[in-house]
Amino acid sequence: MSKFVIAVGMILASSTAYAGATNSGLDMRVTTVGQGAWVQLIQNGEPVEGATVTLSGNLGEYQTPENGRVFVMTAAPNTRTGVFTAMLKDGQEIERSVVIPRDH
């Protein structure tokens, strides 16, 4: 029973975090390719310029240009899960957990 309660609590917590991003019209799209990933930020159908994008485990920060799309290096020796985080100029934040495949 306690495992069920914990699972439901985690679902509700993640749904709440996602709902906050949805209510602001903010969306992050991540497409992994080769040794990196394209990260695109869109808010209310428009690209987001000037957001800071980071990837867990990497030291670099990337700024979205006018089109809201930036390439983030993800080179890693093994397939792993990475968390992309974007911080907008107004303090809004959005995260996406993505499986980053190993480059062959």
Protein Blocks (a to p, Z undefined) as FASTA:
>chain_A
ZZmmmmmmmmmmmmmmmmmmmmnopacddddehjbccddddeehiacehiacddehiabd
cdddfkopacddfbdfbdcddddddddfkopacdddddddddZZ
